Amino acid sequence: MSVSALKIAAAAAALSAAASIAVAPATAAKPAKERCFGVALKGKNDCAAGPGTSCAGTSTADYQGSAWKYVAKGSCTKMGGTLEAHAGNAKPVPKKR
């Protein structure tokens, strides 16, 4: 290869690298989530809805204590949910500040 051909090849490689960097989506950090039991409405849980159910969307009652929903980390207990499964399906009572 001649010197000019090498320069052209190097320039093309540099342009290609710059273009791929410009087009690549910025990776945003995903917000931290936690499983919150007892806050999902009937059929709106994310998973683990207790005996007789398989997974997401299978809770059989509002606020089912064995069904969880993903919520922002640190917000579960504030909205009246629990971080562990529990019996019953009482409506969660948000904690006052």
NORDA-V293558 format. One record per pair of residues at least 4 apart in sequence whose ideal C-beta (glycine too) atoms are under 7 Angstrom apart, sorted by the first residue. I is the first residue (numbers start at 1). J is the second residue. D is the distance in Angstrom with one decimal. If there is no record, write none. Layout:
i=I j=J d=D
i=I j=J d=D
//
This chain:
i=1 j=5 d=4.5
i=1 j=6 d=5.3
i=3 j=7 d=6.5
i=4 j=8 d=6.4
i=5 j=9 d=6.3
i=6 j=10 d=6.2
i=7 j=11 d=6.2
i=8 j=12 d=6.3
i=9 j=13 d=6.4
i=10 j=14 d=6.4
i=11 j=15 d=6.3
i=12 j=16 d=6.2
i=13 j=17 d=6.4
i=14 j=18 d=6.3
i=15 j=19 d=6.2
i=16 j=20 d=6.5
i=17 j=21 d=6.5
i=18 j=22 d=6.3
i=19 j=23 d=6.2
i=20 j=24 d=6.2
i=31 j=72 d=6.1
i=32 j=73 d=3.8
i=33 j=70 d=4.5
i=33 j=71 d=6.7
i=33 j=72 d=6.6
i=33 j=73 d=6.1
i=34 j=71 d=6.3
i=34 j=73 d=4.8
i=34 j=76 d=5.7
i=34 j=83 d=6.6
i=35 j=68 d=4.2
i=35 j=70 d=6.6
i=36 j=68 d=5.9
i=36 j=69 d=5.6
i=36 j=71 d=4.4
i=36 j=76 d=3.6
i=36 j=81 d=3.9
i=37 j=65 d=5.9
i=37 j=67 d=6.9
i=37 j=68 d=4.8
i=37 j=81 d=5.8
i=37 j=82 d=4.9
i=37 j=84 d=6.4
i=37 j=85 d=5.1
i=37 j=86 d=6.2
i=38 j=63 d=5.2
i=38 j=65 d=4.8
i=38 j=81 d=4.9
i=38 j=82 d=5.7
i=38 j=86 d=6.3
i=38 j=92 d=5.6
i=39 j=63 d=6.6
i=39 j=69 d=5.5
i=39 j=79 d=6.0
i=39 j=81 d=4.1
i=39 j=92 d=5.4
i=40 j=44 d=5.0
i=40 j=45 d=3.9
i=40 j=59 d=5.7
i=40 j=64 d=6.9
i=40 j=67 d=5.1
i=40 j=68 d=6.8
i=40 j=69 d=4.2
i=41 j=62 d=5.0
i=42 j=59 d=5.8
i=42 j=60 d=6.6
i=42 j=61 d=5.6
i=42 j=62 d=5.0
i=43 j=57 d=5.2
i=43 j=59 d=6.1
i=44 j=57 d=6.9
i=45 j=49 d=5.2
i=45 j=56 d=6.5
i=45 j=57 d=6.7
i=45 j=58 d=6.9
i=45 j=59 d=4.1
i=45 j=67 d=3.8
i=45 j=68 d=6.3
i=45 j=69 d=5.7
i=46 j=56 d=5.5
i=46 j=68 d=6.1
i=46 j=69 d=5.1
i=46 j=70 d=5.2
i=47 j=55 d=4.8
i=47 j=56 d=5.3
i=47 j=68 d=6.6
i=48 j=66 d=6.7
i=48 j=67 d=6.5
i=48 j=68 d=5.6
i=49 j=53 d=3.7
i=49 j=58 d=4.7
i=49 j=59 d=4.2
i=49 j=64 d=6.3
i=49 j=66 d=6.2
i=49 j=67 d=4.1
i=50 j=64 d=6.7
i=50 j=66 d=3.2
i=50 j=67 d=6.6
i=53 j=58 d=3.7
i=53 j=59 d=6.6
i=53 j=60 d=6.7
i=54 j=58 d=5.4
i=59 j=64 d=4.5
i=59 j=67 d=3.8
i=60 j=64 d=6.5
i=61 j=89 d=4.6
i=62 j=89 d=6.4
i=63 j=89 d=4.7
i=63 j=90 d=6.4
i=63 j=91 d=5.4
i=63 j=92 d=6.1
i=64 j=89 d=4.8
i=65 j=85 d=6.1
i=65 j=86 d=4.0
i=65 j=87 d=5.5
i=65 j=88 d=5.1
i=65 j=89 d=6.0
i=66 j=85 d=4.7
i=71 j=75 d=5.1
i=71 j=76 d=5.3
i=75 j=79 d=6.0
i=76 j=81 d=4.4
i=76 j=83 d=5.9
i=77 j=81 d=6.6
i=77 j=95 d=6.7
i=78 j=94 d=6.5
i=78 j=95 d=5.4
i=79 j=92 d=6.0
i=79 j=94 d=5.2
i=80 j=92 d=2.8
i=80 j=93 d=4.6
i=80 j=94 d=4.9
i=80 j=95 d=6.8
i=81 j=92 d=5.4
i=82 j=86 d=5.4
//
